[in-house]
Amino acid sequence: MIKKLIHTDNSPTTLIIRLMVGTVFLSEGLQKFLFADQLGAGRFAKIGLPGPEFLGPFVGSFEIICGVLILFGLLTRLATIPLMTIILVAIAATKVMLLADNGFWRMLHDSRTDWSMLL
């Protein structure tokens, strides 16, 4: 069981997927620090999440650390758990309001990046 959690397949397809997923989350995490007012604590405050000054760097750190782990193929299965949690919370916190305000199709359009990151 432990070996299955730790082992990562190194097939070309898996490497491409790891490159895409790791790069996206690494860049999103870095941007939460580089552009904190727009994408980090400032964004979290704007959408009404509690403790944005803590939550912005906290989420950004997890995205960076887990993104790097996925890029290097280290503990990839475990690294995906916090990332999936982050993106599910992002969808619930931001896209559910879009569904209520703008309807199903507009919500799908505006959340395409979030759904892609989740998958």
Biopython code that builds the backbone (N, CA, C, O; Angstrom):
import numpy as np
from Bio.PDB.StructureBuilder import StructureBuilder

atoms = [
    (1, "MET", "N", (0.827, -1.198, 0.000)),
    (1, "MET", "CA", (0.000, 0.000, 0.000)),
    (1, "MET", "C", (0.868, 1.258, 0.000)),
    (1, "MET", "O", (0.629, 2.172, -0.789)),
    (2, "ILE", "N", (1.872, 1.314, 0.876)),
    (2, "ILE", "CA", (2.767, 2.477, 0.946)),
    (2, "ILE", "C", (3.506, 2.648, -0.373)),
    (2, "ILE", "O", (3.656, 3.765, -0.868)),
    (3, "LYS", "N", (3.968, 1.535, -0.941)),
    (3, "LYS", "CA", (4.698, 1.618, -2.206)),
    (3, "LYS", "C", (3.815, 2.204, -3.307)),
    (3, "LYS", "O", (4.287, 2.989, -4.130)),
    (4, "LYS", "N", (2.541, 1.828, -3.323)),
    (4, "LYS", "CA", (1.627, 2.351, -4.343)),
    (4, "LYS", "C", (1.426, 3.860, -4.171)),
    (4, "LYS", "O", (1.301, 4.579, -5.162)),
    (5, "LEU", "N", (1.393, 4.352, -2.914)),
    (5, "LEU", "CA", (1.251, 5.781, -2.666)),
    (5, "LEU", "C", (2.493, 6.556, -3.092)),
    (5, "LEU", "O", (2.392, 7.694, -3.551)),
    (6, "ILE", "N", (3.654, 5.945, -2.940)),
    (6, "ILE", "CA", (4.919, 6.631, -3.202)),
    (6, "ILE", "C", (5.352, 6.496, -4.658)),
    (6, "ILE", "O", (5.920, 7.432, -5.220)),
    (7, "HIS", "N", (5.093, 5.347, -5.275)),
    (7, "HIS", "CA", (5.557, 5.079, -6.639)),
    (7, "HIS", "C", (4.833, 5.952, -7.663)),
    (7, "HIS", "O", (3.623, 6.157, -7.576)),
    (8, "THR", "N", (5.590, 6.459, -8.630)),
    (8, "THR", "CA", (5.031, 7.248, -9.718)),
    (8, "THR", "C", (5.420, 6.614, -11.040)),
    (8, "THR", "O", (6.580, 6.265, -11.255)),
    (9, "ASP", "N", (4.462, 6.470, -11.909)),
    (9, "ASP", "CA", (4.685, 5.931, -13.246)),
    (9, "ASP", "C", (5.482, 6.949, -14.056)),
    (9, "ASP", "O", (5.184, 8.143, -14.011)),
    (10, "ASN", "N", (6.477, 6.499, -14.785)),
    (10, "ASN", "CA", (7.303, 7.400, -15.594)),
    (10, "ASN", "C", (7.062, 7.238, -17.090)),
    (10, "ASN", "O", (7.958, 7.494, -17.895)),
    (11, "SER", "N", (5.867, 6.818, -17.463)),
    (11, "SER", "CA", (5.550, 6.712, -18.888)),
    (11, "SER", "C", (5.499, 8.121, -19.481)),
    (11, "SER", "O", (5.276, 9.087, -18.750)),
    (12, "PRO", "N", (5.700, 8.250, -20.780)),
    (12, "PRO", "CA", (5.666, 9.576, -21.407)),
    (12, "PRO", "C", (4.356, 10.329, -21.160)),
    (12, "PRO", "O", (4.363, 11.542, -20.952)),
    (13, "THR", "N", (3.246, 9.612, -21.183)),
    (13, "THR", "CA", (1.956, 10.260, -20.945)),
    (13, "THR", "C", (1.885, 10.822, -19.531)),
    (13, "THR", "O", (1.440, 11.952, -19.332)),
    (14, "THR", "N", (2.314, 10.051, -18.570)),
    (14, "THR", "CA", (2.304, 10.504, -17.175)),
    (14, "THR", "C", (3.229, 11.693, -16.988)),
    (14, "THR", "O", (2.897, 12.623, -16.253)),
    (15, "LEU", "N", (4.367, 11.678, -17.629)),
    (15, "LEU", "CA", (5.299, 12.808, -17.522)),
    (15, "LEU", "C", (4.680, 14.091, -18.069)),
    (15, "LEU", "O", (4.856, 15.159, -17.482)),
    (16, "ILE", "N", (3.961, 13.998, -19.182)),
    (16, "ILE", "CA", (3.307, 15.178, -19.757)),
    (16, "ILE", "C", (2.229, 15.705, -18.813)),
    (16, "ILE", "O", (2.119, 16.912, -18.598)),
    (17, "ILE", "N", (1.438, 14.797, -18.255)),
    (17, "ILE", "CA", (0.389, 15.209, -17.316)),
    (17, "ILE", "C", (1.001, 15.841, -16.073)),
    (17, "ILE", "O", (0.518, 16.870, -15.599)),
    (18, "ARG", "N", (2.053, 15.237, -15.544)),
    (18, "ARG", "CA", (2.727, 15.813, -14.367)),
    (18, "ARG", "C", (3.283, 17.189, -14.684)),
    (18, "ARG", "O", (3.199, 18.095, -13.854)),
    (19, "LEU", "N", (3.846, 17.361, -15.868)),
    (19, "LEU", "CA", (4.386, 18.656, -16.279)),
    (19, "LEU", "C", (3.277, 19.710, -16.334)),
    (19, "LEU", "O", (3.453, 20.826, -15.845)),
    (20, "MET", "N", (2.143, 19.355, -16.926)),
    (20, "MET", "CA", (1.037, 20.310, -17.035)),
    (20, "MET", "C", (0.470, 20.660, -15.661)),
    (20, "MET", "O", (0.333, 21.838, -15.330)),
    (21, "VAL", "N", (0.142, 19.656, -14.867)),
    (21, "VAL", "CA", (-0.488, 19.892, -13.562)),
    (21, "VAL", "C", (0.474, 20.611, -12.625)),
    (21, "VAL", "O", (0.100, 21.592, -11.982)),
    (22, "GLY", "N", (1.693, 20.135, -12.547)),
    (22, "GLY", "CA", (2.677, 20.746, -11.650)),
    (22, "GLY", "C", (2.961, 22.193, -12.003)),
    (22, "GLY", "O", (3.061, 23.042, -11.118)),
    (23, "THR", "N", (3.092, 22.481, -13.294)),
    (23, "THR", "CA", (3.376, 23.843, -13.737)),
    (23, "THR", "C", (2.221, 24.789, -13.441)),
    (23, "THR", "O", (2.441, 25.918, -13.003)),
    (24, "VAL", "N", (1.002, 24.341, -13.677)),
    (24, "VAL", "CA", (-0.162, 25.189, -13.420)),
    (24, "VAL", "C", (-0.245, 25.540, -11.939)),
    (24, "VAL", "O", (-0.399, 26.712, -11.594)),
    (25, "PHE", "N", (-0.147, 24.551, -11.061)),
    (25, "PHE", "CA", (-0.276, 24.839, -9.635)),
    (25, "PHE", "C", (0.928, 25.603, -9.095)),
    (25, "PHE", "O", (0.770, 26.469, -8.233)),
    (26, "LEU", "N", (2.127, 25.299, -9.586)),
    (26, "LEU", "CA", (3.308, 26.057, -9.169)),
    (26, "LEU", "C", (3.158, 27.524, -9.553)),
    (26, "LEU", "O", (3.427, 28.405, -8.737)),
    (27, "SER", "N", (2.734, 27.796, -10.778)),
    (27, "SER", "CA", (2.593, 29.192, -11.209)),
    (27, "SER", "C", (1.462, 29.893, -10.466)),
    (27, "SER", "O", (1.596, 31.069, -10.125)),
    (28, "GLU", "N", (0.351, 29.205, -10.207)),
    (28, "GLU", "CA", (-0.750, 29.810, -9.451)),
    (28, "GLU", "C", (-0.312, 30.128, -8.018)),
    (28, "GLU", "O", (-0.669, 31.175, -7.477)),
    (29, "GLY", "N", (0.449, 29.238, -7.413)),
    (29, "GLY", "CA", (0.938, 29.486, -6.057)),
    (29, "GLY", "C", (1.890, 30.673, -6.000)),
    (29, "GLY", "O", (1.800, 31.507, -5.099)),
    (30, "LEU", "N", (2.803, 30.745, -6.966)),
    (30, "LEU", "CA", (3.739, 31.875, -7.004)),
    (30, "LEU", "C", (3.002, 33.197, -7.199)),
    (30, "LEU", "O", (3.363, 34.208, -6.597)),
    (31, "GLN", "N", (1.973, 33.187, -8.036)),
    (31, "GLN", "CA", (1.222, 34.413, -8.295)),
    (31, "GLN", "C", (0.457, 34.897, -7.062)),
    (31, "GLN", "O", (0.189, 36.092, -6.930)),
    (32, "LYS", "N", (0.107, 33.987, -6.169)),
    (32, "LYS", "CA", (-0.566, 34.402, -4.931)),
    (32, "LYS", "C", (0.374, 35.238, -4.061)),
    (32, "LYS", "O", (-0.088, 36.037, -3.246)),
    (33, "PHE", "N", (1.676, 35.064, -4.223)),
    (33, "PHE", "CA", (2.659, 35.883, -3.511)),
    (33, "PHE", "C", (3.060, 37.116, -4.324)),
    (33, "PHE", "O", (3.189, 38.214, -3.781)),
    (34, "LEU", "N", (3.252, 36.923, -5.622)),
    (34, "LEU", "CA", (3.698, 38.032, -6.473)),
    (34, "LEU", "C", (2.627, 39.098, -6.646)),
    (34, "LEU", "O", (2.938, 40.287, -6.703)),
    (35, "PHE", "N", (1.393, 38.688, -6.730)),
    (35, "PHE", "CA", (0.265, 39.599, -6.944)),
    (35, "PHE", "C", (-0.768, 39.391, -5.845)),
    (35, "PHE", "O", (-1.929, 39.084, -6.113)),
    (36, "ALA", "N", (-0.324, 39.565, -4.606)),
    (36, "ALA", "CA", (-1.173, 39.250, -3.446)),
    (36, "ALA", "C", (-2.474, 40.039, -3.436)),
    (36, "ALA", "O", (-3.510, 39.510, -3.035)),
    (37, "ASP", "N", (-2.438, 41.294, -3.871)),
    (37, "ASP", "CA", (-3.657, 42.106, -3.858)),
    (37, "ASP", "C", (-4.709, 41.598, -4.837)),
    (37, "ASP", "O", (-5.905, 41.673, -4.555)),
    (38, "GLN", "N", (-4.276, 41.084, -5.981)),
    (38, "GLN", "CA", (-5.224, 40.627, -6.990)),
    (38, "GLN", "C", (-5.534, 39.134, -6.888)),
    (38, "GLN", "O", (-6.675, 38.728, -7.108)),
    (39, "LEU", "N", (-4.538, 38.313, -6.558)),
    (39, "LEU", "CA", (-4.710, 36.861, -6.637)),
    (39, "LEU", "C", (-4.531, 36.134, -5.311)),
    (39, "LEU", "O", (-4.870, 34.954, -5.209)),
    (40, "GLY", "N", (-4.017, 36.797, -4.315)),
    (40, "GLY", "CA", (-3.783, 36.156, -3.024)),
    (40, "GLY", "C", (-4.753, 36.645, -1.981)),
    (40, "GLY", "O", (-5.966, 36.490, -2.123)),
    (41, "ALA", "N", (-4.213, 37.242, -0.920)),
    (41, "ALA", "CA", (-5.031, 37.693, 0.201)),
    (41, "ALA", "C", (-6.099, 38.694, -0.233)),
    (41, "ALA", "O", (-7.217, 38.663, 0.280)),
    (42, "GLY", "N", (-5.769, 39.577, -1.167)),
    (42, "GLY", "CA", (-6.739, 40.561, -1.646)),
    (42, "GLY", "C", (-7.938, 39.913, -2.323)),
    (42, "GLY", "O", (-9.076, 40.335, -2.122)),
    (43, "ARG", "N", (-7.683, 38.906, -3.111)),
    (43, "ARG", "CA", (-8.782, 38.181, -3.781)),
    (43, "ARG", "C", (-9.622, 37.439, -2.761)),
    (43, "ARG", "O", (-10.850, 37.441, -2.847)),
    (44, "PHE", "N", (-8.970, 36.802, -1.791)),
    (44, "PHE", "CA", (-9.705, 36.056, -0.774)),
    (44, "PHE", "C", (-10.571, 36.985, 0.064)),
    (44, "PHE", "O", (-11.685, 36.626, 0.445)),
    (45, "ALA", "N", (-10.061, 38.182, 0.352)),
    (45, "ALA", "CA", (-10.859, 39.167, 1.092)),
    (45, "ALA", "C", (-12.052, 39.621, 0.251)),
    (45, "ALA", "O", (-13.157, 39.783, 0.769)),
    (46, "LYS", "N", (-11.826, 39.824, -1.042)),
    (46, "LYS", "CA", (-12.889, 40.301, -1.936)),
    (46, "LYS", "C", (-14.054, 39.313, -2.026)),
    (46, "LYS", "O", (-15.213, 39.720, -2.098)),
    (47, "ILE", "N", (-13.741, 38.014, -2.022)),
    (47, "ILE", "CA", (-14.819, 37.030, -2.121)),
    (47, "ILE", "C", (-15.361, 36.616, -0.754)),
    (47, "ILE", "O", (-16.260, 35.781, -0.663)),
    (48, "GLY", "N", (-14.807, 37.207, 0.308)),
    (48, "GLY", "CA", (-15.376, 37.005, 1.635)),
    (48, "GLY", "C", (-14.876, 35.807, 2.410)),
    (48, "GLY", "O", (-15.533, 35.373, 3.355)),
    (49, "LEU", "N", (-13.737, 35.260, 2.040)),
    (49, "LEU", "CA", (-13.180, 34.142, 2.807)),
    (49, "LEU", "C", (-12.577, 34.658, 4.119)),
    (49, "LEU", "O", (-11.994, 35.741, 4.145)),
    (50, "PRO", "N", (-12.712, 33.903, 5.189)),
    (50, "PRO", "CA", (-12.190, 34.363, 6.483)),
    (50, "PRO", "C", (-10.659, 34.314, 6.525)),
    (50, "PRO", "O", (-10.041, 33.445, 5.911)),
    (51, "GLY", "N", (-10.061, 35.248, 7.250)),
    (51, "GLY", "CA", (-8.603, 35.282, 7.432)),
    (51, "GLY", "C", (-7.804, 35.331, 6.154)),
    (51, "GLY", "O", (-6.904, 34.511, 5.974)),
    (52, "PRO", "N", (-8.091, 36.258, 5.253)),
    (52, "PRO", "CA", (-7.403, 36.263, 3.956)),
    (52, "PRO", "C", (-5.890, 36.478, 4.058)),
    (52, "PRO", "O", (-5.142, 35.984, 3.214)),
    (53, "GLU", "N", (-5.427, 37.213, 5.087)),
    (53, "GLU", "CA", (-3.981, 37.445, 5.225)),
    (53, "GLU", "C", (-3.243, 36.151, 5.551)),
    (53, "GLU", "O", (-2.070, 36.000, 5.210)),
    (54, "PHE", "N", (-3.922, 35.223, 6.208)),
    (54, "PHE", "CA", (-3.344, 33.903, 6.477)),
    (54, "PHE", "C", (-3.614, 32.955, 5.315)),
    (54, "PHE", "O", (-2.725, 32.230, 4.869)),
    (55, "LEU", "N", (-4.851, 32.972, 4.833)),
    (55, "LEU", "CA", (-5.284, 32.007, 3.834)),
    (55, "LEU", "C", (-4.556, 32.161, 2.496)),
    (55, "LEU", "O", (-4.228, 31.162, 1.857)),
    (56, "GLY", "N", (-4.300, 33.393, 2.068)),
    (56, "GLY", "CA", (-3.611, 33.609, 0.798)),
    (56, "GLY", "C", (-2.240, 32.939, 0.748)),
    (56, "GLY", "O", (-1.987, 32.125, -0.140)),
    (57, "PRO", "N", (-1.351, 33.269, 1.689)),
    (57, "PRO", "CA", (-0.040, 32.604, 1.697)),
    (57, "PRO", "C", (-0.120, 31.101, 1.986)),
    (57, "PRO", "O", (0.684, 30.326, 1.468)),
    (58, "PHE", "N", (-1.077, 30.695, 2.801)),
    (58, "PHE", "CA", (-1.245, 29.277, 3.130)),
    (58, "PHE", "C", (-1.576, 28.471, 1.877)),
    (58, "PHE", "O", (-0.940, 27.456, 1.595)),
    (59, "VAL", "N", (-2.571, 28.930, 1.135)),
    (59, "VAL", "CA", (-2.970, 28.243, -0.094)),
    (59, "VAL", "C", (-1.848, 28.324, -1.126)),
    (59, "VAL", "O", (-1.540, 27.335, -1.791)),
    (60, "GLY", "N", (-1.238, 29.503, -1.259)),
    (60, "GLY", "CA", (-0.131, 29.659, -2.202)),
    (60, "GLY", "C", (1.020, 28.715, -1.903)),
    (60, "GLY", "O", (1.607, 28.134, -2.816)),
    (61, "SER", "N", (1.344, 28.561, -0.623)),
    (61, "SER", "CA", (2.428, 27.652, -0.228)),
    (61, "SER", "C", (2.113, 26.209, -0.604)),
    (61, "SER", "O", (2.970, 25.495, -1.125)),
    (62, "PHE", "N", (0.881, 25.784, -0.338)),
    (62, "PHE", "CA", (0.494, 24.419, -0.702)),
    (62, "PHE", "C", (0.543, 24.221, -2.208)),
    (62, "PHE", "O", (0.978, 23.170, -2.679)),
    (63, "GLU", "N", (0.102, 25.217, -2.970)),
    (63, "GLU", "CA", (0.143, 25.086, -4.423)),
    (63, "GLU", "C", (1.580, 24.982, -4.931)),
    (63, "GLU", "O", (1.863, 24.206, -5.843)),
    (64, "ILE", "N", (2.475, 25.753, -4.348)),
    (64, "ILE", "CA", (3.883, 25.698, -4.753)),
    (64, "ILE", "C", (4.502, 24.359, -4.380)),
    (64, "ILE", "O", (5.106, 23.696, -5.223)),
    (65, "ILE", "N", (4.357, 23.959, -3.125)),
    (65, "ILE", "CA", (4.984, 22.723, -2.645)),
    (65, "ILE", "C", (4.435, 21.511, -3.388)),
    (65, "ILE", "O", (5.202, 20.676, -3.868)),
    (66, "CYS", "N", (3.126, 21.413, -3.485)),
    (66, "CYS", "CA", (2.529, 20.253, -4.151)),
    (66, "CYS", "C", (2.782, 20.281, -5.658)),
    (66, "CYS", "O", (2.964, 19.231, -6.274)),
    (67, "GLY", "N", (2.796, 21.465, -6.248)),
    (67, "GLY", "CA", (3.130, 21.577, -7.664)),
    (67, "GLY", "C", (4.540, 21.076, -7.950)),
    (67, "GLY", "O", (4.761, 20.370, -8.934)),
    (68, "VAL", "N", (5.487, 21.436, -7.103)),
    (68, "VAL", "CA", (6.873, 20.969, -7.260)),
    (68, "VAL", "C", (6.963, 19.457, -7.060)),
    (68, "VAL", "O", (7.654, 18.770, -7.813)),
    (69, "LEU", "N", (6.267, 18.938, -6.049)),
    (69, "LEU", "CA", (6.267, 17.490, -5.824)),
    (69, "LEU", "C", (5.748, 16.744, -7.052)),
    (69, "LEU", "O", (6.308, 15.723, -7.450)),
    (70, "ILE", "N", (4.682, 17.259, -7.644)),
    (70, "ILE", "CA", (4.125, 16.616, -8.837)),
    (70, "ILE", "C", (5.096, 16.736, -10.007)),
    (70, "ILE", "O", (5.288, 15.773, -10.750)),
    (71, "LEU", "N", (5.705, 17.894, -10.180)),
    (71, "LEU", "CA", (6.679, 18.065, -11.269)),
    (71, "LEU", "C", (7.819, 17.052, -11.177)),
    (71, "LEU", "O", (8.251, 16.499, -12.188)),
    (72, "PHE", "N", (8.295, 16.819, -9.973)),
    (72, "PHE", "CA", (9.426, 15.902, -9.786)),
    (72, "PHE", "C", (8.999, 14.451, -9.560)),
    (72, "PHE", "O", (9.845, 13.570, -9.406)),
    (73, "GLY", "N", (7.688, 14.203, -9.539)),
    (73, "GLY", "CA", (7.205, 12.836, -9.374)),
    (73, "GLY", "C", (7.383, 12.298, -7.976)),
    (73, "GLY", "O", (7.527, 11.090, -7.792)),
    (74, "LEU", "N", (7.374, 13.169, -6.988)),
    (74, "LEU", "CA", (7.539, 12.752, -5.598)),
    (74, "LEU", "C", (6.198, 12.809, -4.868)),
    (74, "LEU", "O", (5.576, 13.867, -4.781)),
    (75, "LEU", "N", (5.767, 11.689, -4.358)),
    (75, "LEU", "CA", (4.514, 11.626, -3.593)),
    (75, "LEU", "C", (3.343, 12.245, -4.359)),
    (75, "LEU", "O", (2.522, 12.954, -3.777)),
    (76, "THR", "N", (3.269, 11.980, -5.648)),
    (76, "THR", "CA", (2.260, 12.647, -6.476)),
    (76, "THR", "C", (0.832, 12.355, -6.023)),
    (76, "THR", "O", (-0.015, 13.248, -6.032)),
    (77, "ARG", "N", (0.564, 11.130, -5.633)),
    (77, "ARG", "CA", (-0.801, 10.802, -5.194)),
    (77, "ARG", "C", (-1.174, 11.580, -3.933)),
    (77, "ARG", "O", (-2.300, 12.059, -3.803)),
    (78, "LEU", "N", (-0.237, 11.700, -3.023)),
    (78, "LEU", "CA", (-0.503, 12.455, -1.794)),
    (78, "LEU", "C", (-0.556, 13.956, -2.069)),
    (78, "LEU", "O", (-1.345, 14.671, -1.451)),
    (79, "ALA", "N", (0.276, 14.435, -2.988)),
    (79, "ALA", "CA", (0.311, 15.869, -3.303)),
    (79, "ALA", "C", (-0.975, 16.341, -3.968)),
    (79, "ALA", "O", (-1.311, 17.523, -3.890)),
    (80, "THR", "N", (-1.694, 15.443, -4.615)),
    (80, "THR", "CA", (-2.921, 15.853, -5.277)),
    (80, "THR", "C", (-4.063, 16.109, -4.292)),
    (80, "THR", "O", (-5.000, 16.839, -4.615)),
    (81, "ILE", "N", (-3.998, 15.525, -3.104)),
    (81, "ILE", "CA", (-5.100, 15.676, -2.146)),
    (81, "ILE", "C", (-5.297, 17.133, -1.736)),
    (81, "ILE", "O", (-6.418, 17.631, -1.836)),
    (82, "PRO", "N", (-4.249, 17.848, -1.274)),
    (82, "PRO", "CA", (-4.477, 19.258, -0.940)),
    (82, "PRO", "C", (-4.859, 20.101, -2.158)),
    (82, "PRO", "O", (-5.642, 21.043, -2.039)),
    (83, "LEU", "N", (-4.311, 19.768, -3.326)),
    (83, "LEU", "CA", (-4.634, 20.543, -4.519)),
    (83, "LEU", "C", (-6.095, 20.355, -4.932)),
    (83, "LEU", "O", (-6.757, 21.309, -5.342)),
    (84, "MET", "N", (-6.587, 19.139, -4.821)),
    (84, "MET", "CA", (-8.001, 18.908, -5.126)),
    (84, "MET", "C", (-8.896, 19.619, -4.117)),
    (84, "MET", "O", (-9.946, 20.152, -4.475)),
    (85, "THR", "N", (-8.479, 19.625, -2.868)),
    (85, "THR", "CA", (-9.243, 20.332, -1.835)),
    (85, "THR", "C", (-9.279, 21.821, -2.132)),
    (85, "THR", "O", (-10.336, 22.445, -2.045)),
    (86, "ILE", "N", (-8.141, 22.393, -2.479)),
    (86, "ILE", "CA", (-8.059, 23.823, -2.802)),
    (86, "ILE", "C", (-8.979, 24.171, -3.965)),
    (86, "ILE", "O", (-9.711, 25.158, -3.895)),
    (87, "ILE", "N", (-8.954, 23.386, -5.021)),
    (87, "ILE", "CA", (-9.742, 23.726, -6.195)),
    (87, "ILE", "C", (-11.228, 23.495, -5.958)),
    (87, "ILE", "O", (-12.054, 24.231, -6.497)),
    (88, "LEU", "N", (-11.587, 22.486, -5.163)),
    (88, "LEU", "CA", (-12.997, 22.289, -4.823)),
    (88, "LEU", "C", (-13.541, 23.447, -3.991)),
    (88, "LEU", "O", (-14.676, 23.880, -4.190)),
    (89, "VAL", "N", (-12.733, 23.943, -3.063)),
    (89, "VAL", "CA", (-13.144, 25.108, -2.270)),
    (89, "VAL", "C", (-13.256, 26.334, -3.177)),
    (89, "VAL", "O", (-14.178, 27.136, -3.028)),
    (90, "ALA", "N", (-12.327, 26.478, -4.106)),
    (90, "ALA", "CA", (-12.389, 27.608, -5.047)),
    (90, "ALA", "C", (-13.666, 27.556, -5.879)),
    (90, "ALA", "O", (-14.314, 28.582, -6.086)),
    (91, "ILE", "N", (-14.027, 26.380, -6.353)),
    (91, "ILE", "CA", (-15.257, 26.240, -7.135)),
    (91, "ILE", "C", (-16.460, 26.570, -6.267)),
    (91, "ILE", "O", (-17.344, 27.316, -6.689)),
    (92, "ALA", "N", (-16.502, 26.028, -5.073)),
    (92, "ALA", "CA", (-17.643, 26.267, -4.186)),
    (92, "ALA", "C", (-17.746, 27.735, -3.782)),
    (92, "ALA", "O", (-18.845, 28.281, -3.694)),
    (93, "ALA", "N", (-16.605, 28.372, -3.537)),
    (93, "ALA", "CA", (-16.619, 29.750, -3.037)),
    (93, "ALA", "C", (-16.900, 30.778, -4.126)),
    (93, "ALA", "O", (-17.431, 31.850, -3.837)),
    (94, "THR", "N", (-16.556, 30.474, -5.355)),
    (94, "THR", "CA", (-16.685, 31.492, -6.401)),
    (94, "THR", "C", (-17.672, 31.135, -7.499)),
    (94, "THR", "O", (-18.348, 32.019, -8.025)),
    (95, "LYS", "N", (-17.769, 29.894, -7.849)),
    (95, "LYS", "CA", (-18.569, 29.528, -9.022)),
    (95, "LYS", "C", (-20.017, 29.223, -8.693)),
    (95, "LYS", "O", (-20.875, 29.335, -9.568)),
    (96, "VAL", "N", (-20.315, 28.846, -7.474)),
    (96, "VAL", "CA", (-21.707, 28.594, -7.100)),
    (96, "VAL", "C", (-22.518, 29.890, -7.190)),
    (96, "VAL", "O", (-23.678, 29.869, -7.600)),
    (97, "MET", "N", (-21.910, 31.011, -6.807)),
    (97, "MET", "CA", (-22.586, 32.303, -6.937)),
    (97, "MET", "C", (-22.863, 32.626, -8.399)),
    (97, "MET", "O", (-23.911, 33.182, -8.728)),
    (98, "LEU", "N", (-21.925, 32.278, -9.275)),
    (98, "LEU", "CA", (-22.135, 32.491, -10.711)),
    (98, "LEU", "C", (-23.330, 31.690, -11.220)),
    (98, "LEU", "O", (-24.113, 32.170, -12.040)),
    (99, "LEU", "N", (-23.456, 30.477, -10.726)),
    (99, "LEU", "CA", (-24.577, 29.637, -11.122)),
    (99, "LEU", "C", (-25.896, 30.298, -10.729)),
    (99, "LEU", "O", (-26.835, 30.346, -11.524)),
    (100, "ALA", "N", (-25.959, 30.798, -9.516)),
    (100, "ALA", "CA", (-27.189, 31.431, -9.031)),
    (100, "ALA", "C", (-27.478, 32.737, -9.775)),
    (100, "ALA", "O", (-28.632, 33.038, -10.079)),
    (101, "ASP", "N", (-26.435, 33.504, -10.063)),
    (101, "ASP", "CA", (-26.618, 34.824, -10.683)),
    (101, "ASP", "C", (-26.759, 34.785, -12.197)),
    (101, "ASP", "O", (-27.567, 35.518, -12.768)),
    (102, "ASN", "N", (-25.972, 33.929, -12.850)),
    (102, "ASN", "CA", (-25.878, 33.991, -14.313)),
    (102, "ASN", "C", (-26.357, 32.744, -15.044)),
    (102, "ASN", "O", (-26.443, 32.752, -16.272)),
    (103, "GLY", "N", (-26.668, 31.685, -14.327)),
    (103, "GLY", "CA", (-27.143, 30.470, -14.965)),
    (103, "GLY", "C", (-26.050, 29.450, -15.212)),
    (103, "GLY", "O", (-24.861, 29.714, -15.035)),
    (104, "PHE", "N", (-26.497, 28.277, -15.627)),
    (104, "PHE", "CA", (-25.632, 27.115, -15.780)),
    (104, "PHE", "C", (-24.529, 27.302, -16.821)),
    (104, "PHE", "O", (-23.361, 27.039, -16.533)),
    (105, "TRP", "N", (-24.880, 27.749, -18.014)),
    (105, "TRP", "CA", (-23.900, 27.828, -19.105)),
    (105, "TRP", "C", (-22.839, 28.884, -18.847)),
    (105, "TRP", "O", (-21.667, 28.674, -19.158)),
    (106, "ARG", "N", (-23.231, 30.000, -18.291)),
    (106, "ARG", "CA", (-22.243, 31.051, -17.967)),
    (106, "ARG", "C", (-21.301, 30.564, -16.872)),
    (106, "ARG", "O", (-20.099, 30.825, -16.921)),
    (107, "MET", "N", (-21.856, 29.846, -15.870)),
    (107, "MET", "CA", (-21.012, 29.299, -14.808)),
    (107, "MET", "C", (-20.004, 28.304, -15.390)),
    (107, "MET", "O", (-18.832, 28.317, -15.015)),
    (108, "LEU", "N", (-20.457, 27.444, -16.305)),
    (108, "LEU", "CA", (-19.521, 26.494, -16.925)),
    (108, "LEU", "C", (-18.424, 27.214, -17.689)),
    (108, "LEU", "O", (-17.255, 26.835, -17.614)),
    (109, "HIS", "N", (-18.794, 28.241, -18.414)),
    (109, "HIS", "CA", (-17.797, 28.999, -19.176)),
    (109, "HIS", "C", (-16.775, 29.654, -18.241)),
    (109, "HIS", "O", (-15.570, 29.547, -18.465)),
    (110, "ASP", "N", (-17.251, 30.318, -17.213)),
    (110, "ASP", "CA", (-16.358, 31.037, -16.304)),
    (110, "ASP", "C", (-15.546, 30.117, -15.400)),
    (110, "ASP", "O", (-14.552, 30.548, -14.816)),
    (111, "SER", "N", (-15.952, 28.860, -15.278)),
    (111, "SER", "CA", (-15.230, 27.945, -14.387)),
    (111, "SER", "C", (-14.412, 26.904, -15.139)),
    (111, "SER", "O", (-13.956, 25.934, -14.534)),
    (112, "ARG", "N", (-14.220, 27.076, -16.421)),
    (112, "ARG", "CA", (-13.517, 26.071, -17.219)),
    (112, "ARG", "C", (-12.100, 25.821, -16.720)),
    (112, "ARG", "O", (-11.639, 24.680, -16.729)),
    (113, "THR", "N", (-11.410, 26.852, -16.291)),
    (113, "THR", "CA", (-10.049, 26.665, -15.776)),
    (113, "THR", "C", (-10.071, 25.872, -14.477)),
    (113, "THR", "O", (-9.245, 24.981, -14.278)),
    (114, "ASP", "N", (-11.014, 26.193, -13.589)),
    (114, "ASP", "CA", (-11.113, 25.469, -12.322)),
    (114, "ASP", "C", (-11.408, 23.993, -12.551)),
    (114, "ASP", "O", (-10.796, 23.129, -11.923)),
    (115, "TRP", "N", (-12.347, 23.702, -13.452)),
    (115, "TRP", "CA", (-12.678, 22.292, -13.735)),
    (115, "TRP", "C", (-11.485, 21.579, -14.356)),
    (115, "TRP", "O", (-11.227, 20.419, -14.035)),
    (116, "SER", "N", (-10.759, 22.247, -15.235)),
    (116, "SER", "CA", (-9.568, 21.641, -15.837)),
    (116, "SER", "C", (-8.512, 21.353, -14.771)),
    (116, "SER", "O", (-7.872, 20.302, -14.796)),
    (117, "MET", "N", (-8.333, 22.277, -13.846)),
    (117, "MET", "CA", (-7.359, 22.067, -12.776)),
    (117, "MET", "C", (-7.792, 20.895, -11.888)),
    (117, "MET", "O", (-6.953, 20.105, -11.454)),
    (118, "LEU", "N", (-9.076, 20.783, -11.622)),
    (118, "LEU", "CA", (-9.568, 19.676, -10.797)),
    (118, "LEU", "C", (-9.327, 18.337, -11.489)),
    (118, "LEU", "O", (-8.885, 17.375, -10.860)),
    (119, "LEU", "N", (-9.618, 18.283, -12.779)),
    (119, "LEU", "CA", (-9.433, 17.015, -13.497)),
    (119, "LEU", "C", (-7.974, 16.675, -13.646)),
    (119, "LEU", "O", (-7.637, 15.642, -14.225)),
]
sb = StructureBuilder()
sb.init_structure("model")
sb.init_model(0)
sb.init_chain("A")
sb.init_seg("    ")
for serial, (resi, resn, name, xyz) in enumerate(atoms, 1):
    if name == "N":
        sb.init_residue(resn, " ", resi, " ")
    sb.init_atom(name, np.array(xyz, "f"), 0.0, 1.0, " ", f" {name:<3s}", serial, name[0])
structure = sb.get_structure()
